[in-house]
Amino acid sequence: MEEIPVTDLFTVNNLWMMIATTMVFIMNLGFATLESGLTRSKNAVNILFKNTIIPVIGLLTYAMVGFNLMYPGAEFAGGFFGFAGFGLSAPEGWDSSNYNAGYTYFTDFLFQAMFAATAATIVSGAVAERVKLGPFITFSILYVAFIYPIVGMWKWGGGFLNTLETPFYDFAGSTIVHSVGGWAALVGAFLLGPRIGKYTPQGMKAIPGHNLSMATIGVFLLWFGWFGFNGGSVLSANPGIVSKVFVTTSISAASGAVGALFISYLKFKTYDITMVLNGILAGLVGITAGADQMSVLDSVFIGLIGGGLVVFGVVFFDKIKIDDPVGAISVHLVGGVWGTLAVGLFGNLAGMNQVISQLIGIGAVGAFCFATAFLIFFVLKKTVGIRVDEKEEIEGLDINEHAMRAYPDFAAKD
């Protein structure tokens, strides 16, 4: 068989990486429609605005400082922190396989920038319907510019988690992306407090979202984007690994839906579409850490358990009065921790040494992200405030923060 010329192979690899990048980019639309659909119509514009501005912040901050914090260079291997300088500076050979066998320097940057934006988007849903827009944007800038890339450097940039005796493993970011966002979501929801009327002396009151059609569209857009999220993390167009990752990703998502459906029906005796939707996402988050290492059967178990955990997570956080309108903490934090631990329990890397390394990574990232998110949100709370006042919350953030409504033809007339 005639060998494929190196230049042609490089072009194919780079093309797949660019396609994967666009698929991950579409996940921003998925988050926007999901979060908007699961919240009330009076806050729809606010949700859409946040999910529009976050990828903008992600791209700009990642270009200015984030990329070089996350990939500071070989001299910082095994460390906790490194910085290669401000801005983007393509090295010699950036546009050929001299830079990397799978992609160019700028493809590398753009693919990683999409991941950076995702971490902050996770926070948006958990703090929905009562957070001030300005402080939220400030938090997002600081978190995406500095916290996410420092954590990313610990593994993907050659940092200390990558140089453990048994290296911590996170293929596409169950911990490094999803739990980074999940820890911040937990902190934000805790410091903000619950929405008015959510928890009363009579018990917890359900506050339903206004458009489950949009929420469903959002989940399927996210599922579609996850093929780029996980498939692109192969970092080449290797047909065997990419196709396997597509299968494990899909199987875990489907199993997540089944797990959430089963557990939610046992608990609530109803077929809850929101639990099934979040079960799909929990399955996707769960498989992300080890999508390249799992068999089909492993993926089934990871998804089933992840889907069940998301139901228990939603119930638990409501019990302790952490108000998360979209279930982001249960999906991304609980699911991220589970998926990361699952690498040591299932698949090619299973073993006690790997479990210990996974726990070290979960603990280090959790402690750092919880502390830094708490510091940023707490300072903002004590200075400019992070929660809108009662009148604004009752009337809705759309009319107060944006002077417009998502559905003006259906709004009550003054």
C-alpha atoms as a printed R data frame, in Angstrom:
    type eleno elety resid chain resno       x      y      z
1   ATOM     1    CA   MET     A     1   0.000  0.000  0.000
2   ATOM     2    CA   GLU     A     2   1.302  3.429 -0.940
3   ATOM     3    CA   GLU     A     3   2.111  5.584  2.087
4   ATOM     4    CA   ILE     A     4   0.271  8.873  2.531
5   ATOM     5    CA   PRO     A     5   2.698 11.787  2.153
6   ATOM     6    CA   VAL     A     6   3.476 13.469  5.476
7   ATOM     7    CA   THR     A     7   2.193 16.811  4.194
8   ATOM     8    CA   ASP     A     8  -1.165 15.278  3.206
9   ATOM     9    CA   LEU     A     9  -1.491 13.483  6.567
10  ATOM    10    CA   PHE     A    10  -0.741 16.713  8.410
11  ATOM    11    CA   THR     A    11  -3.412 18.530  6.391
12  ATOM    12    CA   VAL     A    12  -6.001 15.868  7.234
13  ATOM    13    CA   ASN     A    13  -5.103 15.981 10.936
14  ATOM    14    CA   ASN     A    14  -5.244 19.758 11.031
15  ATOM    15    CA   LEU     A    15  -8.543 19.832  9.135
16  ATOM    16    CA   TRP     A    16 -10.128 17.477 11.660
17  ATOM    17    CA   MET     A    17  -8.866 19.642 14.519
18  ATOM    18    CA   MET     A    18 -10.434 22.735 12.922
19  ATOM    19    CA   ILE     A    19 -13.731 20.892 12.404
20  ATOM    20    CA   ALA     A    20 -13.644 19.744 16.033
21  ATOM    21    CA   THR     A    21 -13.008 23.341 17.092
22  ATOM    22    CA   THR     A    22 -16.140 24.543 15.305
23  ATOM    23    CA   MET     A    23 -18.147 21.753 16.926
24  ATOM    24    CA   VAL     A    24 -16.957 22.783 20.383
25  ATOM    25    CA   PHE     A    25 -17.773 26.403 19.510
26  ATOM    26    CA   ILE     A    26 -21.385 25.394 18.801
27  ATOM    27    CA   MET     A    27 -21.609 24.179 22.399
28  ATOM    28    CA   ASN     A    28 -21.917 27.832 23.400
29  ATOM    29    CA   LEU     A    29 -25.255 27.892 21.596
30  ATOM    30    CA   GLY     A    30 -26.192 24.672 23.374
31  ATOM    31    CA   PHE     A    31 -25.472 26.163 26.792
32  ATOM    32    CA   ALA     A    32 -27.399 29.319 25.873
33  ATOM    33    CA   THR     A    33 -30.560 27.497 24.803
34  ATOM    34    CA   LEU     A    34 -30.379 24.951 27.642
35  ATOM    35    CA   GLU     A    35 -29.935 27.542 30.392
36  ATOM    36    CA   SER     A    36 -32.502 29.906 28.899
37  ATOM    37    CA   GLY     A    37 -35.059 27.138 28.537
38  ATOM    38    CA   LEU     A    38 -34.618 25.920 32.117
39  ATOM    39    CA   THR     A    39 -35.095 29.388 33.620
40  ATOM    40    CA   ARG     A    40 -38.016 31.820 33.583
41  ATOM    41    CA   SER     A    41 -38.910 33.942 30.563
42  ATOM    42    CA   LYS     A    42 -38.311 37.179 32.475
43  ATOM    43    CA   ASN     A    43 -34.606 36.291 32.626
44  ATOM    44    CA   ALA     A    44 -34.120 34.861 29.133
45  ATOM    45    CA   VAL     A    45 -32.290 37.873 27.668
46  ATOM    46    CA   ASN     A    46 -29.925 37.913 30.645
47  ATOM    47    CA   ILE     A    47 -29.043 34.235 30.147
48  ATOM    48    CA   LEU     A    48 -28.527 34.730 26.415
49  ATOM    49    CA   PHE     A    49 -26.362 37.793 27.046
50  ATOM    50    CA   LYS     A    50 -24.108 35.948 29.497
51  ATOM    51    CA   ASN     A    51 -23.697 33.028 27.117
52  ATOM    52    CA   THR     A    52 -22.843 35.438 24.328
53  ATOM    53    CA   ILE     A    53 -20.274 37.434 26.276
54  ATOM    54    CA   ILE     A    54 -18.514 34.411 27.841
55  ATOM    55    CA   PRO     A    55 -16.992 33.044 24.598
56  ATOM    56    CA   VAL     A    56 -15.935 36.605 23.790
57  ATOM    57    CA   ILE     A    57 -14.174 36.834 27.151
58  ATOM    58    CA   GLY     A    58 -12.730 33.358 26.718
59  ATOM    59    CA   LEU     A    59 -11.191 34.067 23.322
60  ATOM    60    CA   LEU     A    60  -9.689 37.418 24.250
61  ATOM    61    CA   THR     A    61  -8.285 36.476 27.654
62  ATOM    62    CA   TYR     A    62  -6.969 33.157 26.387
63  ATOM    63    CA   ALA     A    63  -5.174 34.973 23.578
64  ATOM    64    CA   MET     A    64  -3.706 37.578 25.925
65  ATOM    65    CA   VAL     A    65  -2.578 35.396 28.850
66  ATOM    66    CA   GLY     A    66  -4.402 32.079 29.154
67  ATOM    67    CA   PHE     A    67  -2.725 30.069 26.399
68  ATOM    68    CA   ASN     A    68   0.769 30.906 27.633
69  ATOM    69    CA   LEU     A    69  -0.212 30.190 31.240
70  ATOM    70    CA   MET     A    70  -1.560 26.788 30.257
71  ATOM    71    CA   TYR     A    71   1.360 25.883 27.993
72  ATOM    72    CA   PRO     A    72   4.324 27.775 29.457
73  ATOM    73    CA   GLY     A    73   7.036 25.549 28.022
74  ATOM    74    CA   ALA     A    74   9.145 22.525 28.934
75  ATOM    75    CA   GLU     A    75  11.184 24.401 31.551
76  ATOM    76    CA   PHE     A    76   8.136 24.426 33.832
77  ATOM    77    CA   ALA     A    77   7.430 20.694 33.552
78  ATOM    78    CA   GLY     A    78   6.444 19.173 36.872
79  ATOM    79    CA   GLY     A    79   5.642 22.544 38.411
80  ATOM    80    CA   PHE     A    80   2.574 24.423 39.589
81  ATOM    81    CA   PHE     A    81   2.917 27.622 37.562
82  ATOM    82    CA   GLY     A    82   4.634 29.019 34.484
83  ATOM    83    CA   PHE     A    83   4.130 31.813 31.986
84  ATOM    84    CA   ALA     A    84   5.519 32.114 28.478
85  ATOM    85    CA   GLY     A    85   4.566 35.778 27.975
86  ATOM    86    CA   PHE     A    86   1.670 37.951 26.880
87  ATOM    87    CA   GLY     A    87  -0.141 37.495 23.582
88  ATOM    88    CA   LEU     A    88   0.250 34.940 20.828
89  ATOM    89    CA   SER     A    89   3.654 34.446 19.282
90  ATOM    90    CA   ALA     A    90   3.825 31.659 16.734
91  ATOM    91    CA   PRO     A    91   7.136 29.776 16.882
92  ATOM    92    CA   GLU     A    92   9.208 28.791 13.883
93  ATOM    93    CA   GLY     A    93   7.483 26.014 11.958
94  ATOM    94    CA   TRP     A    94   4.077 26.850 13.453
95  ATOM    95    CA   ASP     A    95   2.283 26.038 10.179
96  ATOM    96    CA   SER     A    96   3.755 22.600  9.606
97  ATOM    97    CA   SER     A    97   4.392 19.275 11.325
98  ATOM    98    CA   ASN     A    98   7.569 20.849 12.722
99  ATOM    99    CA   TYR     A    99   5.262 22.391 15.361
100 ATOM   100    CA   ASN     A   100   3.075 19.330 15.959
101 ATOM   101    CA   ALA     A   101   2.205 16.272 13.901
102 ATOM   102    CA   GLY     A   102  -1.509 16.956 14.201
103 ATOM   103    CA   TYR     A   103  -2.113 20.685 13.925
104 ATOM   104    CA   THR     A   104  -0.664 24.159 13.554
105 ATOM   105    CA   TYR     A   105   0.040 26.622 16.359
106 ATOM   106    CA   PHE     A   106  -3.086 28.660 15.660
107 ATOM   107    CA   THR     A   107  -5.312 25.576 15.426
108 ATOM   108    CA   ASP     A   108  -3.876 24.524 18.776
109 ATOM   109    CA   PHE     A   109  -4.723 27.899 20.303
110 ATOM   110    CA   LEU     A   110  -8.267 28.053 18.957
111 ATOM   111    CA   PHE     A   111  -9.189 24.513 19.989
112 ATOM   112    CA   GLN     A   112  -7.939 25.127 23.531
113 ATOM   113    CA   ALA     A   113  -9.651 28.530 23.683
114 ATOM   114    CA   MET     A   114 -13.023 26.846 23.136
115 ATOM   115    CA   PHE     A   115 -12.409 24.734 26.248
116 ATOM   116    CA   ALA     A   116 -11.540 27.820 28.286
117 ATOM   117    CA   ALA     A   117 -14.850 29.470 27.462
118 ATOM   118    CA   THR     A   118 -16.739 26.326 28.478
119 ATOM   119    CA   ALA     A   119 -15.465 26.455 32.070
120 ATOM   120    CA   ALA     A   120 -17.071 29.861 32.712
121 ATOM   121    CA   THR     A   121 -20.276 28.989 30.860
122 ATOM   122    CA   ILE     A   122 -20.927 26.237 33.412
123 ATOM   123    CA   VAL     A   123 -21.087 28.855 36.180
124 ATOM   124    CA   SER     A   124 -23.697 30.922 34.352
125 ATOM   125    CA   GLY     A   125 -26.543 28.465 34.834
126 ATOM   126    CA   ALA     A   126 -25.969 27.865 38.539
127 ATOM   127    CA   VAL     A   127 -26.120 31.584 39.403
128 ATOM   128    CA   ALA     A   128 -28.966 32.371 37.006
129 ATOM   129    CA   GLU     A   129 -31.886 34.679 37.794
130 ATOM   130    CA   ARG     A   130 -30.261 36.654 40.612
131 ATOM   131    CA   VAL     A   131 -26.629 37.517 39.838
132 ATOM   132    CA   LYS     A   132 -25.590 41.032 38.840
133 ATOM   133    CA   LEU     A   133 -24.268 41.091 35.304
134 ATOM   134    CA   GLY     A   134 -21.230 43.328 35.901
135 ATOM   135    CA   PRO     A   135 -19.748 41.322 38.782
136 ATOM   136    CA   PHE     A   136 -20.443 38.080 36.908
137 ATOM   137    CA   ILE     A   137 -18.487 39.356 33.907
138 ATOM   138    CA   THR     A   138 -15.649 40.426 36.229
139 ATOM   139    CA   PHE     A   139 -15.595 36.968 37.787
140 ATOM   140    CA   SER     A   140 -15.600 35.300 34.361
141 ATOM   141    CA   ILE     A   141 -12.663 37.392 33.147
142 ATOM   142    CA   LEU     A   142 -10.531 36.528 36.183
143 ATOM   143    CA   TYR     A   143 -11.507 32.871 36.300
144 ATOM   144    CA   VAL     A   144 -11.024 32.180 32.592
145 ATOM   145    CA   ALA     A   145  -7.875 34.286 32.256
146 ATOM   146    CA   PHE     A   146  -6.007 32.854 35.242
147 ATOM   147    CA   ILE     A   147  -7.618 30.014 37.212
148 ATOM   148    CA   TYR     A   148  -8.612 27.692 34.377
149 ATOM   149    CA   PRO     A   149  -5.267 27.859 32.527
150 ATOM   150    CA   ILE     A   150  -3.239 27.337 35.721
151 ATOM   151    CA   VAL     A   151  -5.219 24.157 36.432
152 ATOM   152    CA   GLY     A   152  -4.894 23.121 32.785
153 ATOM   153    CA   MET     A   153  -1.124 23.536 33.009
154 ATOM   154    CA   TRP     A   154  -0.983 21.067 35.912
155 ATOM   155    CA   LYS     A   155  -1.887 18.243 33.513
156 ATOM   156    CA   TRP     A   156  -2.019 19.284 29.863
157 ATOM   157    CA   GLY     A   157   0.850 21.767 30.115
158 ATOM   158    CA   GLY     A   158   3.218 19.251 31.705
159 ATOM   159    CA   GLY     A   159   2.672 20.293 35.314
160 ATOM   160    CA   PHE     A   160   2.875 18.287 38.523
161 ATOM   161    CA   LEU     A   161  -0.223 16.143 37.937
162 ATOM   162    CA   ASN     A   162   1.322 14.891 34.728
163 ATOM   163    CA   THR     A   163   4.576 13.921 36.424
164 ATOM   164    CA   LEU     A   164   3.191 11.888 39.325
165 ATOM   165    CA   GLU     A   165   4.640  8.369 39.525
166 ATOM   166    CA   THR     A   166   1.325  7.210 38.066
167 ATOM   167    CA   PRO     A   167   0.272 10.278 36.056
168 ATOM   168    CA   PHE     A   168  -3.144 11.770 36.691
169 ATOM   169    CA   TYR     A   169  -5.286 11.104 33.626
170 ATOM   170    CA   ASP     A   170  -7.934 13.412 32.184
171 ATOM   171    CA   PHE     A   171  -8.336 12.852 28.465
172 ATOM   172    CA   ALA     A   172 -10.651 15.749 27.619
173 ATOM   173    CA   GLY     A   173 -11.479 17.510 30.869
174 ATOM   174    CA   SER     A   174 -13.924 15.880 33.304
175 ATOM   175    CA   THR     A   175 -11.866 17.607 35.998
176 ATOM   176    CA   ILE     A   176  -9.796 20.186 34.140
177 ATOM   177    CA   VAL     A   177 -12.811 21.733 32.383
178 ATOM   178    CA   HIS     A   178 -16.041 20.524 33.973
179 ATOM   179    CA   SER     A   179 -15.193 20.373 37.646
180 ATOM   180    CA   VAL     A   180 -13.248 23.643 37.324
181 ATOM   181    CA   GLY     A   181 -16.550 25.210 36.285
182 ATOM   182    CA   GLY     A   182 -18.511 23.087 38.746
183 ATOM   183    CA   TRP     A   183 -16.559 24.207 41.820
184 ATOM   184    CA   ALA     A   184 -17.066 27.850 40.854
185 ATOM   185    CA   ALA     A   185 -20.754 27.181 40.239
186 ATOM   186    CA   LEU     A   186 -21.076 25.723 43.751
187 ATOM   187    CA   VAL     A   187 -19.340 28.712 45.326
188 ATOM   188    CA   GLY     A   188 -21.375 31.218 43.341
189 ATOM   189    CA   ALA     A   189 -24.716 29.604 44.159
190 ATOM   190    CA   PHE     A   190 -23.783 29.371 47.849
191 ATOM   191    CA   LEU     A   191 -22.666 33.008 48.215
192 ATOM   192    CA   LEU     A   192 -25.626 34.339 46.234
193 ATOM   193    CA   GLY     A   193 -28.214 32.389 48.176
194 ATOM   194    CA   PRO     A   194 -31.398 30.915 46.719
195 ATOM   195    CA   ARG     A   195 -33.905 32.699 44.508
196 ATOM   196    CA   ILE     A   196 -36.807 34.417 46.242
197 ATOM   197    CA   GLY     A   197 -39.523 31.875 47.028
198 ATOM   198    CA   LYS     A   198 -37.420 28.796 46.258
199 ATOM   199    CA   TYR     A   199 -37.234 27.529 49.852
200 ATOM   200    CA   THR     A   200 -40.059 28.317 52.264
201 ATOM   201    CA   PRO     A   201 -41.060 27.081 55.729
202 ATOM   202    CA   GLN     A   202 -43.485 24.778 53.906
203 ATOM   203    CA   GLY     A   203 -40.678 23.213 51.901
204 ATOM   204    CA   MET     A   204 -38.947 23.487 48.537
205 ATOM   205    CA   LYS     A   205 -40.916 25.094 45.708
206 ATOM   206    CA   ALA     A   206 -40.236 24.028 42.132
207 ATOM   207    CA   ILE     A   207 -39.579 26.973 39.786
208 ATOM   208    CA   PRO     A   208 -40.062 25.500 36.309
209 ATOM   209    CA   GLY     A   209 -38.242 26.687 33.241
210 ATOM   210    CA   HIS     A   210 -40.201 28.526 30.573
211 ATOM   211    CA   ASN     A   211 -39.243 26.593 27.426
212 ATOM   212    CA   LEU     A   212 -38.390 22.906 27.561
213 ATOM   213    CA   SER     A   213 -38.202 22.794 23.767
214 ATOM   214    CA   MET     A   214 -35.218 25.153 23.921
215 ATOM   215    CA   ALA     A   215 -33.684 23.139 26.734
216 ATOM   216    CA   THR     A   216 -33.962 19.946 24.696
217 ATOM   217    CA   ILE     A   217 -32.438 21.598 21.636
218 ATOM   218    CA   GLY     A   218 -29.622 22.809 23.872
219 ATOM   219    CA   VAL     A   219 -28.805 19.329 25.129
220 ATOM   220    CA   PHE     A   220 -28.676 17.877 21.616
221 ATOM   221    CA   LEU     A   221 -26.447 20.743 20.478
222 ATOM   222    CA   LEU     A   222 -24.158 19.974 23.406
223 ATOM   223    CA   TRP     A   223 -24.162 16.258 22.558
224 ATOM   224    CA   PHE     A   224 -23.248 17.137 18.970
225 ATOM   225    CA   GLY     A   225 -20.492 19.473 20.159
226 ATOM   226    CA   TRP     A   226 -19.141 16.779 22.472
227 ATOM   227    CA   PHE     A   227 -18.048 14.756 19.443
228 ATOM   228    CA   GLY     A   228 -15.645 17.623 18.768
229 ATOM   229    CA   PHE     A   229 -14.860 18.077 22.465
230 ATOM   230    CA   ASN     A   230 -13.809 14.448 22.952
231 ATOM   231    CA   GLY     A   231 -13.006 13.523 19.371
232 ATOM   232    CA   GLY     A   232 -10.806 16.589 18.936
233 ATOM   233    CA   SER     A   233  -8.938 15.705 22.132
234 ATOM   234    CA   VAL     A   234  -7.339 12.826 20.233
235 ATOM   235    CA   LEU     A   235  -5.305 15.728 18.744
236 ATOM   236    CA   SER     A   236  -5.190 14.083 15.328
237 ATOM   237    CA   ALA     A   237  -7.504 12.433 12.819
238 ATOM   238    CA   ASN     A   238  -6.355  8.953 13.833
239 ATOM   239    CA   PRO     A   239  -9.329  6.944 12.525
240 ATOM   240    CA   GLY     A   240  -9.205  4.141 15.084
241 ATOM   241    CA   ILE     A   241  -9.060  6.312 18.209
242 ATOM   242    CA   VAL     A   242 -11.420  9.032 16.966
243 ATOM   243    CA   SER     A   243 -14.109  6.524 15.987
244 ATOM   244    CA   LYS     A   244 -13.737  4.709 19.320
245 ATOM   245    CA   VAL     A   245 -14.058  7.992 21.224
246 ATOM   246    CA   PHE     A   246 -17.224  8.809 19.260
247 ATOM   247    CA   VAL     A   247 -18.707  5.461 20.311
248 ATOM   248    CA   THR     A   248 -17.787  5.667 24.002
249 ATOM   249    CA   THR     A   249 -19.049  9.259 24.128
250 ATOM   250    CA   SER     A   250 -22.416  8.338 22.600
251 ATOM   251    CA   ILE     A   251 -22.886  5.185 24.660
252 ATOM   252    CA   SER     A   252 -22.186  6.994 27.918
253 ATOM   253    CA   ALA     A   253 -24.591  9.822 27.004
254 ATOM   254    CA   ALA     A   254 -27.353  7.344 26.182
255 ATOM   255    CA   SER     A   255 -26.692  5.356 29.358
256 ATOM   256    CA   GLY     A   256 -26.752  8.588 31.356
257 ATOM   257    CA   ALA     A   257 -30.271  9.246 30.105
258 ATOM   258    CA   VAL     A   258 -31.363  5.740 31.131
259 ATOM   259    CA   GLY     A   259 -29.752  6.037 34.570
260 ATOM   260    CA   ALA     A   260 -31.414  9.390 35.255
261 ATOM   261    CA   LEU     A   261 -34.779  8.161 33.951
262 ATOM   262    CA   PHE     A   262 -34.692  5.061 36.138
263 ATOM   263    CA   ILE     A   263 -33.633  6.797 39.357
264 ATOM   264    CA   SER     A   264 -35.906  9.826 38.869
265 ATOM   265    CA   TYR     A   265 -38.907  7.584 38.204
266 ATOM   266    CA   LEU     A   266 -38.195  5.539 41.321
267 ATOM   267    CA   LYS     A   267 -37.936  8.728 43.406
268 ATOM   268    CA   PHE     A   268 -40.664 10.910 41.871
269 ATOM   269    CA   LYS     A   269 -42.948  8.431 40.038
270 ATOM   270    CA   THR     A   270 -42.926 10.590 36.931
271 ATOM   271    CA   TYR     A   271 -41.070 10.794 33.635
272 ATOM   272    CA   ASP     A   272 -39.072 13.993 34.189
273 ATOM   273    CA   ILE     A   273 -37.601 15.338 30.932
274 ATOM   274    CA   THR     A   274 -35.276 17.723 32.785
275 ATOM   275    CA   MET     A   275 -33.701 14.829 34.672
276 ATOM   276    CA   VAL     A   276 -33.254 12.853 31.449
277 ATOM   277    CA   LEU     A   277 -31.650 15.866 29.751
278 ATOM   278    CA   ASN     A   278 -29.248 16.362 32.630
279 ATOM   279    CA   GLY     A   279 -28.635 12.608 32.665
280 ATOM   280    CA   ILE     A   280 -27.407 12.821 29.066
281 ATOM   281    CA   LEU     A   281 -25.054 15.633 30.048
282 ATOM   282    CA   ALA     A   282 -23.857 13.735 33.126
283 ATOM   283    CA   GLY     A   283 -23.040 10.768 30.920
284 ATOM   284    CA   LEU     A   284 -21.077 13.027 28.603
285 ATOM   285    CA   VAL     A   285 -19.193 14.701 31.445
286 ATOM   286    CA   GLY     A   286 -18.487 11.332 33.029
287 ATOM   287    CA   ILE     A   287 -16.926  9.727 29.957
288 ATOM   288    CA   THR     A   288 -14.826 12.765 29.093
289 ATOM   289    CA   ALA     A   289 -11.900 11.885 31.384
290 ATOM   290    CA   GLY     A   290 -11.372  8.439 29.881
291 ATOM   291    CA   ALA     A   291 -13.198  8.325 26.549
292 ATOM   292    CA   ASP     A   292 -10.135  6.900 24.791
293 ATOM   293    CA   GLN     A   293  -9.507  4.249 27.454
294 ATOM   294    CA   MET     A   294 -12.948  2.691 27.906
295 ATOM   295    CA   SER     A   295 -14.709 -0.250 26.296
296 ATOM   296    CA   VAL     A   296 -18.343 -0.058 25.249
297 ATOM   297    CA   LEU     A   297 -19.402 -1.898 28.420
298 ATOM   298    CA   ASP     A   298 -17.292  0.448 30.573
299 ATOM   299    CA   SER     A   299 -19.051  3.381 28.932
300 ATOM   300    CA   VAL     A   300 -22.448  1.894 29.756
301 ATOM   301    CA   PHE     A   301 -21.575  1.641 33.458
302 ATOM   302    CA   ILE     A   302 -20.024  5.109 33.593
303 ATOM   303    CA   GLY     A   303 -23.095  6.654 31.978
304 ATOM   304    CA   LEU     A   304 -25.623  4.739 34.069
305 ATOM   305    CA   ILE     A   305 -23.921  5.702 37.332
306 ATOM   306    CA   GLY     A   306 -23.397  9.297 36.187
307 ATOM   307    CA   GLY     A   307 -27.064  9.637 35.226
308 ATOM   308    CA   GLY     A   308 -28.174  8.292 38.593
309 ATOM   309    CA   LEU     A   309 -25.771 10.547 40.460
310 ATOM   310    CA   VAL     A   310 -27.149 13.649 38.784
311 ATOM   311    CA   VAL     A   311 -30.614 12.928 40.217
312 ATOM   312    CA   PHE     A   312 -29.235 12.368 43.702
313 ATOM   313    CA   GLY     A   313 -27.133 15.509 43.264
314 ATOM   314    CA   VAL     A   314 -30.126 17.700 42.411
315 ATOM   315    CA   VAL     A   315 -32.042 16.346 45.423
316 ATOM   316    CA   PHE     A   316 -29.044 16.786 47.739
317 ATOM   317    CA   PHE     A   317 -28.304 20.377 46.763
318 ATOM   318    CA   ASP     A   318 -31.957 21.290 47.164
319 ATOM   319    CA   LYS     A   319 -31.910 19.658 50.597
320 ATOM   320    CA   ILE     A   320 -29.010 21.864 51.735
321 ATOM   321    CA   LYS     A   321 -30.649 24.885 50.012
322 ATOM   322    CA   ILE     A   322 -28.080 25.421 47.271
323 ATOM   323    CA   ASP     A   323 -30.284 26.774 44.509
324 ATOM   324    CA   ASP     A   324 -29.046 25.712 41.074
325 ATOM   325    CA   PRO     A   325 -31.738 26.508 38.475
326 ATOM   326    CA   VAL     A   326 -30.300 24.278 35.740
327 ATOM   327    CA   GLY     A   327 -28.573 21.497 37.685
328 ATOM   328    CA   ALA     A   328 -25.099 22.612 36.578
329 ATOM   329    CA   ILE     A   329 -23.413 21.647 39.851
330 ATOM   330    CA   SER     A   330 -24.830 18.129 39.753
331 ATOM   331    CA   VAL     A   331 -23.924 17.663 36.084
332 ATOM   332    CA   HIS     A   332 -20.473 19.226 35.909
333 ATOM   333    CA   LEU     A   333 -19.084 18.943 39.443
334 ATOM   334    CA   VAL     A   334 -20.589 15.637 40.563
335 ATOM   335    CA   GLY     A   335 -20.315 14.215 37.045
336 ATOM   336    CA   GLY     A   336 -16.788 15.525 36.629
337 ATOM   337    CA   VAL     A   337 -15.574 14.011 39.887
338 ATOM   338    CA   TRP     A   338 -17.247 10.695 39.057
339 ATOM   339    CA   GLY     A   339 -15.835 10.570 35.528
340 ATOM   340    CA   THR     A   340 -12.323 11.351 36.741
341 ATOM   341    CA   LEU     A   341 -12.474  8.672 39.428
342 ATOM   342    CA   ALA     A   342 -13.914  6.197 36.899
343 ATOM   343    CA   VAL     A   343 -10.607  6.243 34.990
344 ATOM   344    CA   GLY     A   344  -9.077  4.325 37.890
345 ATOM   345    CA   LEU     A   345 -12.022  1.919 38.143
346 ATOM   346    CA   PHE     A   346 -12.738  1.041 34.509
347 ATOM   347    CA   GLY     A   347 -10.878  0.679 31.239
348 ATOM   348    CA   ASN     A   348  -7.246  0.264 30.319
349 ATOM   349    CA   LEU     A   349  -5.816  2.239 33.249
350 ATOM   350    CA   ALA     A   350  -7.874  0.684 36.058
351 ATOM   351    CA   GLY     A   351  -5.938 -0.019 39.243
352 ATOM   352    CA   MET     A   352  -5.336  1.255 42.775
353 ATOM   353    CA   ASN     A   353  -2.332  3.389 41.793
354 ATOM   354    CA   GLN     A   354  -4.444  5.137 39.167
355 ATOM   355    CA   VAL     A   355  -7.294  5.625 41.649
356 ATOM   356    CA   ILE     A   356  -4.875  7.334 44.053
357 ATOM   357    CA   SER     A   357  -3.562  9.616 41.296
358 ATOM   358    CA   GLN     A   358  -7.109 10.465 40.226
359 ATOM   359    CA   LEU     A   359  -8.005 11.351 43.818
360 ATOM   360    CA   ILE     A   360  -4.915 13.566 44.077
361 ATOM   361    CA   GLY     A   361  -5.980 15.414 40.940
362 ATOM   362    CA   ILE     A   362  -9.590 15.762 42.077
363 ATOM   363    CA   GLY     A   363  -8.476 17.050 45.477
364 ATOM   364    CA   ALA     A   364  -5.844 19.490 44.200
365 ATOM   365    CA   VAL     A   365  -8.108 20.985 41.549
366 ATOM   366    CA   GLY     A   366 -11.062 21.105 43.925
367 ATOM   367    CA   ALA     A   367  -9.147 22.877 46.689
368 ATOM   368    CA   PHE     A   368  -7.586 25.421 44.317
369 ATOM   369    CA   CYS     A   369 -10.766 26.180 42.381
370 ATOM   370    CA   PHE     A   370 -12.995 26.367 45.454
371 ATOM   371    CA   ALA     A   371 -10.565 28.713 47.222
372 ATOM   372    CA   THR     A   372  -9.960 31.013 44.262
373 ATOM   373    CA   ALA     A   373 -13.617 31.141 43.212
374 ATOM   374    CA   PHE     A   374 -14.607 31.876 46.804
375 ATOM   375    CA   LEU     A   375 -12.012 34.657 47.032
376 ATOM   376    CA   ILE     A   376 -13.151 36.324 43.791
377 ATOM   377    CA   PHE     A   377 -16.879 36.054 44.514
378 ATOM   378    CA   PHE     A   378 -16.453 37.076 48.179
379 ATOM   379    CA   VAL     A   379 -14.455 40.206 47.317
380 ATOM   380    CA   LEU     A   380 -17.042 41.145 44.697
381 ATOM   381    CA   LYS     A   381 -19.847 40.523 47.182
382 ATOM   382    CA   LYS     A   382 -18.276 42.758 49.822
383 ATOM   383    CA   THR     A   383 -17.387 45.558 47.386
384 ATOM   384    CA   VAL     A   384 -19.859 45.959 44.523
385 ATOM   385    CA   GLY     A   385 -22.320 43.244 45.506
386 ATOM   386    CA   ILE     A   386 -23.150 40.192 43.434
387 ATOM   387    CA   ARG     A   387 -26.933 39.920 43.807
388 ATOM   388    CA   VAL     A   388 -29.607 42.135 42.294
389 ATOM   389    CA   ASP     A   389 -32.071 43.702 44.720
390 ATOM   390    CA   GLU     A   390 -35.430 42.132 45.525
391 ATOM   391    CA   LYS     A   391 -37.451 44.370 43.196
392 ATOM   392    CA   GLU     A   392 -35.183 43.595 40.228
393 ATOM   393    CA   GLU     A   393 -35.293 39.877 40.913
394 ATOM   394    CA   ILE     A   394 -39.083 39.805 41.115
395 ATOM   395    CA   GLU     A   395 -39.533 41.901 37.975
396 ATOM   396    CA   GLY     A   396 -36.852 39.971 36.138
397 ATOM   397    CA   LEU     A   397 -33.301 40.720 35.079
398 ATOM   398    CA   ASP     A   398 -34.236 41.296 31.454
399 ATOM   399    CA   ILE     A   399 -36.109 44.531 31.984
400 ATOM   400    CA   ASN     A   400 -33.789 45.786 34.738
401 ATOM   401    CA   GLU     A   401 -30.351 44.790 33.428
402 ATOM   402    CA   HIS     A   402 -31.063 45.032 29.687
403 ATOM   403    CA   ALA     A   403 -34.175 47.230 29.302
404 ATOM   404    CA   MET     A   404 -35.791 44.660 27.012
405 ATOM   405    CA   ARG     A   405 -37.799 41.477 27.097
406 ATOM   406    CA   ALA     A   406 -37.231 38.206 25.290
407 ATOM   407    CA   TYR     A   407 -40.918 37.934 24.411
408 ATOM   408    CA   PRO     A   408 -42.334 41.482 24.317
409 ATOM   409    CA   ASP     A   409 -45.554 40.457 22.546
410 ATOM   410    CA   PHE     A   410 -46.464 38.185 25.445
411 ATOM   411    CA   ALA     A   411 -45.430 40.454 28.320
412 ATOM   412    CA   ALA     A   412 -48.038 42.081 30.525
413 ATOM   413    CA   LYS     A   413 -48.899 45.575 29.317
414 ATOM   414    CA   ASP     A   414 -48.389 48.502 31.696
